[in-house]
Amino acid sequence: MIIYSKYNTKIIDGYLEKNISKKVDEIIEYRKRMKYPVTRTKASYIAEWKAHNRLYRLGIKRSHTKDIDLEERINKYKDIIYRVIGV
């Protein structure tokens, strides 16, 4: 399940998704149709999602990493951390 708001997209149980790239394409298209801001690149969304999934698989803060909040206007440092963890 995906919950959209103006500055956030929340993916419930994101660790279950197998095709993250396709789902991110759908998210971006939906946000554009709804005229919600899209301030990040596809790679940035994917990196954050993969970082959450990696942390979830490692058992780190599972209650916080099972769902993903793809916030718009993400802090540059958070984006870098997600890209490193989500490799």
C-alpha positions as CSV (number, residue, x, y, z in Angstrom):
1,M,0.0,0.0,0.0
2,I,1.2,3.5,-0.8
3,I,0.0,6.7,0.9
4,Y,0.6,9.9,-0.9
5,S,0.7,13.5,0.6
6,K,2.0,16.7,-0.8
7,Y,5.5,16.3,0.5
8,N,5.7,12.6,1.3
9,T,5.1,9.2,-0.2
10,K,4.8,6.4,2.4
11,I,5.3,2.8,1.3
12,I,3.8,0.3,3.8
13,D,5.8,-2.9,4.0
14,G,8.3,-1.8,1.4
15,Y,10.6,-4.7,2.1
16,L,8.1,-7.0,0.3
17,E,8.3,-5.2,-3.1
18,K,10.4,-7.1,-5.7
19,N,10.5,-4.5,-8.5
20,I,11.5,-1.2,-6.8
21,S,12.5,0.6,-10.0
22,K,9.1,0.0,-11.6
23,K,7.3,1.0,-8.4
24,V,9.3,4.2,-8.2
25,D,8.4,5.0,-11.8
26,E,4.7,4.6,-10.8
27,I,5.2,6.8,-7.8
28,I,6.8,9.6,-9.8
29,E,4.1,9.5,-12.4
30,Y,1.3,9.5,-9.8
31,R,2.9,12.5,-8.0
32,K,3.1,14.4,-11.3
33,R,-0.5,13.6,-12.1
34,M,-1.6,14.8,-8.7
35,K,0.6,17.9,-9.2
36,Y,2.6,17.0,-6.0
37,P,6.2,18.1,-6.0
38,V,8.8,15.7,-7.3
39,T,12.1,17.2,-6.0
40,R,14.3,14.0,-6.1
41,T,15.7,11.8,-8.8
42,K,14.6,8.3,-9.4
43,A,18.0,7.1,-8.2
44,S,17.5,9.0,-4.9
45,Y,14.1,7.3,-4.3
46,I,15.5,3.9,-5.2
47,A,18.6,4.4,-2.9
48,E,16.5,5.3,0.1
49,W,14.2,2.3,-0.5
50,K,17.1,-0.1,-0.9
51,A,18.7,1.4,2.2
52,H,15.6,0.7,4.2
53,N,15.4,-2.8,2.8
54,R,19.0,-3.6,3.7
55,L,18.6,-2.3,7.2
56,Y,15.4,-4.4,7.6
57,R,17.1,-7.6,6.3
58,L,19.9,-6.9,8.9
59,G,17.3,-6.7,11.6
60,I,18.1,-3.1,12.4
61,K,15.1,-1.1,13.7
62,R,12.7,-3.3,11.8
63,S,9.7,-1.4,13.1
64,H,11.1,1.7,11.4
65,T,12.7,0.2,8.3
66,K,9.7,-2.0,7.1
67,D,7.9,1.1,5.8
68,I,9.5,3.8,3.7
69,D,8.8,7.6,3.8
70,L,10.1,9.1,0.6
71,E,10.1,12.7,1.7
72,E,10.5,15.5,-0.8
73,R,13.2,18.1,-0.4
74,I,15.4,15.6,1.3
75,N,18.5,16.8,3.2
76,K,21.6,16.4,1.1
77,Y,23.4,14.4,3.8
78,K,20.6,12.0,4.2
79,D,20.6,11.5,0.5
80,I,24.3,10.6,0.5
81,I,23.8,8.2,3.5
82,Y,20.9,6.4,1.7
83,R,23.0,6.1,-1.4
84,V,25.9,4.5,0.5
85,I,23.7,2.1,2.5
86,G,21.5,1.3,-0.5
87,V,24.2,0.3,-2.9
